[in-house]
Amino acid sequence: GHRMKRKIKILIDAEGRMINLPKISFKTAIRFVRLGLWGTSFSKDKEATEFIKANKDLIIQFLETMAMEMNDEEPFTLVDIQSKDAIIKIEII
C-alpha cells in the first residue's frame, strides 16, 4: 500500500520548562539530533541539550527504528505521561 510519511510531535512540559516541537518528519528529527541543533533551536536548556548530546546515538537509533516500523500504523500517541510535575506527550501522526 501507499506509505505515508510519518511525523512526530513532541510536547514536554517539565520543571517549568516547555519543549514543544511541531509536527516534524522523522528525517528532520534525526537531522536535528545528529547536528545537535535540537538544543540550540528548541531549548535554551543546558540539561536537555546535555542529555541529547550524551544519548545522541541512542536517540538516533530509536528514531530510525520508529521511522521504519511506524509506516503502517494508524496515528497514535506513543507516550502520554502526566504527573503533577511533568507532562510528556509524543504523538506519531
Protein Blocks (a to p, Z undefined) as FASTA:
>chain_A
ZZddddddddddeehiacddddddfklmmmmmmnommmmmmoccfklmmmmmmmmmmmmm
mmmmmmmmmmmpccddfbdcddfkbccddddZZ
